[in-house]
Amino acid sequence: MKLADHNRVFRPLGAFGLTLAILATIPLLSASEALAAQDDPSLIEVPQMDAERGKDLFAERGCVVCHTVNNVGGDIGPSLDASNIEQSRNPFEFFARMWRGADAMLHLQRADLGYQVDFSGQDLADIYAFVQNSEAQESFTEANLPDHIKEIIDNGPSIPKN
């Protein structure tokens, strides 16, 4: 095949073709190796958690409108103080609890913020680190709140309609 013919055949594939070529160089796991990898919890990727970044996100994203930390915030949702006995230390339980409250949280976000808050996995990891860290929470005050969040708290958040 001449180079001109080669370009006609492979050029339409573009980035997709390049991706396939790169993937072809990656060794594949056998079925037994893949099953073994599934059972190895050390292969789970866990992001680095940053409680200080979580503190900022907790305020900026509006979690504080419904949840208190260090006596700052609303009381519609449960307190997220690290000392709260009801607060789960298991991140999967923590996020399962969030999931159960998702309908009400989404309603409140749209009503009070005007949009649905979007979190990345890293954002959630950092917020989880914050709600588990009493030292980071001790420095959380109303001074951490953006003006638009202070206004929502001062006016009282919307109550979700069931």
C-alpha positions as CSV (number, residue, x, y, z in Angstrom):
1,M,0.0,0.0,0.0
2,K,1.4,3.4,-0.9
3,L,1.5,6.2,1.7
4,A,-1.3,8.1,0.0
5,D,-3.5,5.1,0.1
6,H,-2.6,4.5,3.8
7,N,-3.7,8.1,4.6
8,R,-7.0,7.7,2.8
9,V,-7.8,4.5,4.8
10,F,-6.7,5.7,8.3
11,R,-7.3,9.5,8.3
12,P,-11.1,9.2,8.8
13,L,-10.4,7.4,12.1
14,G,-8.5,10.4,13.5
15,A,-8.3,10.5,17.3
16,F,-10.4,7.3,17.5
17,G,-7.9,5.4,15.5
18,L,-5.0,6.8,17.6
19,T,-6.8,5.8,20.8
20,L,-7.3,2.2,19.4
21,A,-3.7,2.0,18.6
22,I,-2.7,3.1,22.1
23,L,-5.1,0.7,23.7
24,A,-3.7,-2.1,21.7
25,T,-0.4,-1.7,23.4
26,I,-1.9,-2.1,26.9
27,P,-1.7,-5.6,28.2
28,L,-5.1,-7.2,28.9
29,L,-5.9,-9.1,32.0
30,S,-7.0,-12.7,31.7
31,A,-10.5,-13.5,33.1
32,S,-9.0,-15.0,36.3
33,E,-6.7,-11.9,36.7
34,A,-9.7,-9.6,36.2
35,L,-11.7,-11.4,38.8
36,A,-8.8,-11.3,41.3
37,A,-8.5,-7.6,40.7
38,Q,-12.2,-7.1,41.5
39,D,-11.6,-8.8,44.9
40,D,-8.6,-6.7,45.8
41,P,-9.7,-3.6,47.7
42,S,-6.2,-2.2,47.4
43,L,-7.0,-1.5,43.7
44,I,-9.8,0.9,44.6
45,E,-8.8,4.5,43.7
46,V,-9.4,6.8,46.7
47,P,-8.8,10.5,46.1
48,Q,-6.6,12.6,48.4
49,M,-9.0,14.4,50.8
50,D,-8.5,18.0,51.8
51,A,-10.6,19.2,54.8
52,E,-9.8,22.8,54.2
53,R,-10.9,22.7,50.6
54,G,-14.0,20.8,51.8
55,K,-14.7,23.7,54.3
56,D,-14.7,26.1,51.4
57,L,-16.9,23.9,49.2
58,F,-19.4,23.4,52.1
59,A,-19.9,27.2,52.3
60,E,-19.6,28.0,48.6
61,R,-21.9,25.3,47.2
62,G,-24.6,26.0,49.8
63,C,-24.5,22.9,52.0
64,V,-24.4,25.2,54.9
65,V,-27.9,26.5,54.0
66,C,-29.4,23.4,55.4
67,H,-26.7,21.8,57.6
68,T,-24.8,23.3,60.6
69,V,-21.2,22.9,61.4
70,N,-19.8,24.7,64.4
71,N,-23.2,26.4,65.0
72,V,-23.1,28.0,61.6
73,G,-25.8,27.2,59.1
74,G,-29.4,26.0,58.8
75,D,-31.2,23.3,60.7
76,I,-33.3,21.7,57.9
77,G,-30.9,18.8,57.5
78,P,-28.9,17.0,60.1
79,S,-25.9,18.7,61.8
80,L,-22.7,17.7,60.2
81,D,-20.5,18.4,63.2
82,A,-17.6,15.9,63.5
83,S,-18.7,15.3,67.1
84,N,-22.2,14.3,66.0
85,I,-22.7,10.7,67.1
86,E,-25.2,10.2,64.2
87,Q,-22.5,11.2,61.7
88,S,-21.2,8.1,60.0
89,R,-17.4,7.6,59.8
90,N,-18.0,5.2,56.8
91,P,-18.0,7.3,53.6
92,F,-20.3,4.8,51.8
93,E,-22.9,5.2,54.6
94,F,-22.4,9.0,54.6
95,F,-23.1,9.2,50.8
96,A,-26.0,6.6,51.0
97,R,-27.6,9.0,53.5
98,M,-27.1,11.9,51.1
99,W,-28.6,9.8,48.3
100,R,-31.7,9.2,50.5
101,G,-32.1,12.9,50.9
102,A,-31.3,13.8,47.3
103,D,-34.9,14.6,46.3
104,A,-35.3,17.3,49.0
105,M,-31.8,18.6,48.5
106,L,-32.3,19.0,44.8
107,H,-35.6,20.9,45.4
108,L,-33.9,23.2,47.8
109,Q,-30.9,23.9,45.6
110,R,-33.2,24.8,42.7
111,A,-35.5,26.9,44.8
112,D,-32.8,28.8,46.8
113,L,-29.8,28.8,44.5
114,G,-31.6,28.7,41.2
115,Y,-29.6,25.7,40.0
116,Q,-28.6,22.2,40.9
117,V,-25.2,22.0,42.6
118,D,-22.8,19.8,40.7
119,F,-20.1,17.9,42.6
120,S,-17.1,16.0,41.3
121,G,-15.9,12.9,43.2
122,Q,-13.0,15.1,44.5
123,D,-15.4,17.7,45.8
124,L,-17.4,15.0,47.7
125,A,-14.2,13.5,49.1
126,D,-13.1,17.0,50.3
127,I,-16.5,17.7,51.9
128,Y,-16.5,14.3,53.6
129,A,-13.0,15.1,55.0
130,F,-14.3,18.4,56.3
131,V,-17.4,16.9,58.1
132,Q,-15.1,14.4,59.7
133,N,-12.4,16.8,60.9
134,S,-13.2,18.7,64.1
135,E,-10.1,20.9,63.8
136,A,-11.1,22.2,60.4
137,Q,-14.7,22.7,61.7
138,E,-13.5,24.7,64.7
139,S,-12.3,27.5,62.4
140,F,-15.6,27.5,60.4
141,T,-17.5,30.8,61.0
142,E,-20.0,33.0,59.3
143,A,-17.0,34.8,57.8
144,N,-16.5,31.8,55.6
145,L,-19.9,32.3,53.9
146,P,-20.2,34.0,50.6
147,D,-22.7,36.9,50.7
148,H,-25.4,35.2,48.6
149,I,-25.3,32.2,51.0
150,K,-25.6,34.5,54.0
151,E,-28.6,36.1,52.4
152,I,-30.3,32.7,51.9
153,I,-29.6,31.7,55.5
154,D,-30.9,35.1,56.8
155,N,-34.1,34.9,54.7
156,G,-34.6,31.2,55.6
157,P,-34.3,28.5,53.0
158,S,-37.3,27.1,51.1
159,I,-39.0,24.1,52.7
160,P,-39.3,21.2,50.2
161,K,-42.8,20.3,49.2
162,N,-43.5,16.6,49.5
